[in-house]
Amino acid sequence: MAGVMEHVLGNEVGRLIVGLIVILIFSQLNALFLVWLERKVAGHIQVRIGPKEVGPFGLLQTIVDGLKLIGKELITPKRADKILFIIAPVLVFVPVLVPFIVLPFSKSLPLNDMNVGLLVVFSFSTINVLAILIAGWGSNNKYALLGAIRSVAQNIAYEIPLLLSVLSVVLMTKTLQMSKIVEAQSSYWFFLVQPIAALIYFICATAETNRAPFDIPEAESELVAGFHTEFSGMRFGLFFLAEYTNVFVVCAVATTLFLGGWTGPFGYSLGIPGIVWFLAKTYLLVFVIMWFRWTFPRLRFDQLITFSWKVLIPLALANLVITAGVIKLI
Amino acid sequence: MGYFKDILVGGWSLVKGLEVTIKRLYRPVVTLQYPRHKIEMSPSYRGHIELKRFPDTGSHYCVACGTCMRVCPSGVIKLQGEKDKALDVKKVVHYYIDFSHCSLCGLCVESCPMQTLEFSTEYELADESRWDGVIDLVKYFEESAI
């Protein structure tokens, strides 16, 4: 058995296939866990209990919900654009899996440690916006279209400060390779020297994933459910899975860039394996995003755009210029 | 300068908000798992009336005088008594109240000369038929003794 495993993992193609299967399983289980966690956090913040009936602590609740979604009828509206309507959920879910290939879970665990790792993550997470626009347009529904338009405007506004804040880290490490960025933080984590960039990244990541308080593309009170209004059954389920997988990905990237990835604080790993450090930090950030959702009310659309263009982008630019200047001087 | 002040003041208010919710997160939950756990009803709760049990006799003092029946503005009380020959007192044998029409005014409780009526803390009163609202208080009294 060990010989077979060695043969499969030693082979480039074998490693890729095993890795993809692991990614698929992990992303599903992660999304199911996050939905459960979200409901538990929501419950306890509102002094309720949250799901508790199905399985221990209600852990199986989301699996049962998923099974229900699989069993439901897939309704396509009569006047919807059939092709776009069908490919939109697939297009929204597939790109969020790609960043898992380069995410450095531990020193030896990135499936493929590309030298353009960071670029891969951000280029594929941008496809998400296109998929949302396709979903909104293909539904032929005014609420879906409004939600999609808002999503595009929001993502364009927040992509810029996001990338600017990432750029200041890239300037410091002079590499786009995820593992090199983590290794550069072996003595101290970057959020200590780049607190503004870390904060801006985290705010923009919340907006990128369409999470509250930036969830206006799916504002329930105005737009029914936004771009996924017309989707039923597992098509809706894919949007849901994509959202939670996306949350995990942006938090994992934040961990890599600012919280030192698999390393312990100030280089002390305390005997805890790297993957545990990585997942612990990532899930802590995921919890903070959930905490945001149950604390802050939704922004008005003009407030949202104003906040990005008048506050985040100037601050990110100033931060980038100062970073560049300091690096030049040192 | 107002630009940075706005950012700092706004940011601080967000931190304050987060502080409020994180405190709630560690607070014990108030939700009760209803069919499995039940709440202790407050004594001021008004369910339908019941016959009060006095500790000295272990029974009620109702003598079937009919004051409650006459005073009831909704006319939902009907009772019947029987004379106990040995003790030479009248005792109630049937005490019916149609709770579905009761307005819970409490006149019966106030007017009772023996002060043997009180509001019960019964709250699980949902039923299938309108006649299920008719309660035999004597039977209820005997059952509650067990």
Interface residues (C-beta under 8 A of the other chain):
Chain A: V41 G43 H44 I45 Q46 V47 R48 I49 W291 F292 W294 T295 F296 V311
Chain B: I7 L14 G17 L18 V20 T21 I22 R24 L25 R27 P28 V29 V30 T31 Q33
